[in-house]
């Protein structure tokens, strides 16, 4: 059987066992969408993936996921995910492309917070605060914390109360700064310290999920330990930011084209099969057993497929 026939058989086995109806397949993908995906991958799609998407461009949004509860990704969803993965790539050298414009926006942010700080005492001759510390990013704010003196500790600092509606104004400035600097610097958060004498410090920081999260690869050194990768092609999605997809840039002991699990909650990544065609073969073998774990499993599909990859008894105990 070819990959399309195998996929059709897998889909056909499910409805009688499903409690709710699944979505339906879309018409074939367009050449333009294929080109967009290949441009993001910087290489041609595997033959089996082109064949599958020439049959159907994923599924519609009506009903449950067509692949044991997982959605069959449309081309636009794949493109969106690959663009997100590319957005995480840090430039080799971080630079501020337009220092003057950046400084103007930073100054506006500083002036906003200074304007909310307590006024100086005795006609401005006596300082009523030493410094203000706060964090801000395109989608979050932290603080601001006000320190009465140089000796004020973290426990003694106080929150500077600011109306949420007023924060909308500075939020737009932060977003402008982020948009301006993002292509050449890639930061997620700004950490400010503003002093009452008018001086200030700002530190740009970025999330480093690749090193902050303890990813694992099974087998060892088969999958690169990354949060997302623009060479990981999502095919099926659980709808919560987790995927089954094709790995086009394996680690030293992996194989290009292998099927892996990856995503927001997928810290433990497995090689589920050597190719999508191979995965479908494994699934069909499991489905035709008298007792199988795919149709009757109450767990997450990705965990069930990990068991299948390891030939666990829960999936019929198939031998190698």
N, C-alpha and C positions, 0 to 999 in steps of 0.2 A: 504494500500500500504506500502511496505517496503521503506527504505530510498533511495535505488537505483532507484526504480520505480518513486518515487517523484522527484528525481534529473533529471531523464530522461525527465519527463513531463515538468519540469521547463525549461530545455534546449530546448525542442521541441517547446515551445510557442514563443521563442524569434526570430528565424531567419527571419520570415516574417515581423517582425517589425524593424529589425536592418538595418541600412544603409550600413554597411559593414559586410562581413562574419566573423564568429567567428572561433577560433581555434578548433582543434579536440582533442578528448580524447586520452590519451596514454593507452597502455596495462596495466594490473594490476601491482601493486607494488610487489617487491620481498620480501621474508622473511628477507633477510639480511638488506634491507633498513628499514623495520619495526623494526628490532632489534636495529639498530642505533638510530632511533627516540626514542624508549623506553628507551634506555640507557641514552640519554640526558635528557629525562623527569624524569628518575628514577622511572618509573612506567609503567604499561601496558596502551596501547591506549584504549580509550573507544570503546565498541563493535560497535557502529554506525560508528565510523571513520574507524575501520578495515574493516567493510563491504563496505564502500564507496571506499576505496583504493584497495580493492580486485576486485572492478569493474573497476577502472581506476586510474592510478598513475598521477593525474593531467592532464593538457593539454599541447599540444605542443606550440611552439612560433609563429606559423603561424596564422595570423588573430587576431581579438579582443579577449578580455577576454570572456570566455564562460558563466560567471555568471553576466549578466547585465553589462558587461564591465570589471568586476573584473576577474583576472586570477585564475583558479583552480590550486593551488600550487602543484608542483611535490614534491616527497620525498626529492630530493636533495636540493630543495629550503627550505623546512621545516628544514632540517638538518642544512643548512647554517644559517638560522635565529635563531634557537635554540642555535647554537654555539656562535653567536653574543650576544645573551641574557646572556649566561653563562659568556662571557668575561667581562660583566659589574659587575659581582659579586665581591665585595671587600673582601679581606682576613680579618679574624677577627682581626689579629694582623699584621700590616705592618712591614716588616723587609727587610733589605738589605742582600741578601743571600751571596753575594761575595763582601765584602767591598773593598778589595784591587783592584780587577778588575774594580769595579765601579769607584773608585778613579782615576785609570789610565785613564779611558775614560773621566771623568769629567775634569781632568787636560788637556787633549788634546783639549777639547772644549774651556776651559779658554785660553790656549796658542794661539789658533787660533784667538780669538778676541783681545787679547792683542797685537798680532802681527800686527793687522790692525789699532791699535790706533795710534794717533800722537806721534812722538818720543819726548822724554824729551829735554828740551832746555839746553844750556850751558854744553854740553858734558855729559848730564844726571844728572846734579846737580840740575836743576830746573824742577819741574813737570809741564807738559803742560796739564794734565787732572787729575781729582780727582777720578772718578769712571766711569764704563760702566755698564749699565743695559740692559738686554735683556731676551727674553723668547724664548724657543724652544721646539718642540715636534716632534713626528714622521712625522707629515704632515704640520707643520706650524712654522714660525719664527716671532718674534716681536722685533722691534728695529733693531740694537742696538742703545741706546741713550748714548751720552757721556756728562758727567757733568764736567765743567771746574774747579769748586771748590766745597768745602763742602757746600757753600751757594747758589749754582746754583739751581734754581727752575725748576719745570717741564716745565714751559713755556719757560725757557731760555736754556734748554738742546738742544743739536743738534743731528741730525741723523749721525751716522757713516756710510759712504757710503761703501758698499761691493759689489763686482761684484756677480751677481747671480750664475755664473758658479763656483765661489770659494765656495759659500755656499753649493754646492753639496757635497764637501768633508766633511764638518762638519756635514752635514745632515746624512751621512752614520754613523758617530760616534754616533750621537744622537739615530739613529735607533738601533745600536748595544747595547747601554746602555738601551734603552727601552725594547728590547728583553731580555736582561740579568735580569733586575729587575722586569719585569711585573708579573711573576708568584707569587711573594711574596710581591709586593708593590702596583701595579696597579696605576700608575700615567699617566696623559695625557700631562702634561706640566712641564717644568723645568723653574724656575725663577731665573736668575743669577744676582748677583751684584759683579763686579770685581773691586778691588781697585788698584790704581797705585803702592801701596807698596807691591803688590804681594798676598795679602790676597783676599779671595773671599767667598761669601755666595751662597748657592744654596738651593732652596725650591722646593720640589716636590708637585704638586697639581693635583687633579683629578676632573673631572666634576661630579657633584652630581645632575643629572637631576631629580631624584625622589623628591628632596626637592627644586630645583630651578624652577621647572615648577609647576604651580597651577593646578594640575589635579583635575577633578571632577568625581564622580561616580553617575550614575542614574540607579537604586535607590541608595540612600545614604548608604554607607558602604557595598555595594554589590561587588565592585571591588576594589582591592588594588590599591592605587595611586602610580603607578610606570611608568617609561618610557618604559621599556621592562621587561619581566619576563620569565625565562626559563620554567615556567609552563603554559605559554600561547602558545597554539598550533595553528600556522597560517594555515588556510585552503584556504582562498581567499585573493588575493592581488590586490591593485589598481595599482601596478607597481611603486609607488612612496614612498614605505616604510611604507604603511599603510595596515592593515589587518583586516579581519573578522576571528575570531578563537575561539577555545575552552579554557575556563578558568578552569584549573585544581587546582588552589589554590585561591579560592574566599576569599573575606573579610568576616567579621563576619555575614553579612546578605545576602550573596550570596549563590549560589548553585553550587557545583562542576559539571562541564560539561556545564555550561551556555555559551551562545555565546555572545561574546563582540567585540567591535571595539577597536583597539589599533594600535600604531605605531608612526612614526616620527611627524605627524601633529595632532595626536588624543589626544588633551588635555581633551576633554569632552567624557568620556567613558560611554557607555550604555550597560545594559543587553538587548540584542536584542531578546533573546529567552532562554528558560530553557535548550534547547539542540539543536543540529543541526537538528534533526528530527522535533522538534517543530518549528524551523525557516522555514523549508521547508513547513510545514503545513500552517503557516501564509502567506507565499508568495503565495502559491497556492490559498488560499482563496481570496487574493487581486487580483491575476491575472484573476480569473474567474468573477470578478465584471465587470459590463458594462463599468464603468469608473474607471481606477486604476492609481495610481501614479508611479508604477514600470516601466511600458513600456513607459510611456509618460513623465516621469520626466526628466528635463534638469539639475538637480542638481547631486551632487556626490551620488553614491549608498549608502554610509554609512550614509549620512544624511537622505536619503529617508527611510532607514531601521529604523533609530531612530524614524521617524514619524510613521512608521508601528508599532513599539513596543509600542508607546504611543497612538495608535489608532486615529491618526489625520484624520480629514475629507478628507485631500488630498489623502488619500489612501482608500477612500470609506467609512470611518466612521464605520468600523465594531464594533460591540458591544462585550463586554466581555462575 
